[in-house]
């Protein structure tokens, strides 16, 4: 059986603690040395500063090139193959989000009637889904997720092959299917009325 | 002992089912042989059958939360509405309705299952989370559900059928005439019996279609990631055109798909028989199988 050391002693009151504790080592010399290094770096020559600036400019130019490339690629999405059925909205696509909170926001079809109708249906979606029993709500949510995934897959494929008529046709079909689902869910929750 | 406990269980289930429906409603009203019958119910069941009489018969078993059933018949229009308390979202009625067999039928429901038999007139059946089961004759039929399944039994008679579900499966037997079916992630299982025009669309559900097409018929099917399996024969054969972006294409007549010259994708096209009909199959990543015999 050993006696507890001084540091292990049980403290029963704040008064028992020391008023101040001195550090074991003086830390200032190390801090001072590091500050000195930073000051020395700030005193770089104009040539060095120019080289750093050029590196930043080159990086910015690369980012701009990539952004323009993506924008041009998006500009070739549906509507350019002569079908005339859809036009293009060049706004960049947004990330796929859970359909309950936000069924697809990105709109490639620029018809204002379509946009208005779709926006209204999406706004209404949460309330309509809430009216469905949980198992059915889950099923419909899964269907909306399937549509979201289909759109994302098609958009990715169109990124590789923007003029592919098959992909354009399937994308249009998917937009139509999405509207059908939103409309059916919208019309679904009037008691006794059905869709 | 085992038989005894089984009987007791069955009796208990019967008593429970009976207790769930607290009141019974019966009514008959005169109706025109080719009039319109409109039925709405929130939840439960709606069973409609056609008969030879010129009257509509309603038998309803009502659960709690149901205020009653309103039946009216005026001119050629008969209306049957199950009235529920505004605050009630559960409970419902089990409706058994007999209508003149050539009536036009319009059914809407929320979570009720809908089924029809021996109705020869136009049918429009829609429910949200219930299943739809229908027999079709020669008249147009439109069936819709959101999360339920659709089962349709045809007789190969030319009719126009439009059926869709969002999350459920869709089964069609002996489909003739003009057919338009769609699901999002449910399976599409279609058997054709001399169909004239078929359009089938699914997003991630699989499509299995077999049977016969009439002379000069068209068949179009597409999916995004679901597989398409089509086994069909047509009087006079058909020209076919199959495209897939990243899925595989196979057939039962030893034709080889060609890969597109630029970018990914494969395509199979040609003619079977004299090429009177037309078959067009499209998919993004699903596999496609085409056969010229059921």
Interface residues (C-beta under 8 A of the other chain):
Chain A: X131 X132 X133 X135 X136 X139 X140 X142 X143 X146 X147 X149 X150 X153 X154 X157 X160 X161 X164 X166 X167 X169 X170 X173 X174 X177 X180 X181 X184 X185 X188 X189 X190 X191 X192 X193 X194 X195
Chain B: X40 X41 X42 X81 X82 X83 X84 X89 X107 X108 X109 X110 X111 X126 X127 X128 X129 X144 X145 X146 X147 X164 X166 X167 X168 X182 X184 X185 X201 X203 X204 X222 X224 X225 X243 X245 X246 X262 X263 X264 X265 X282 X283 X284 X285
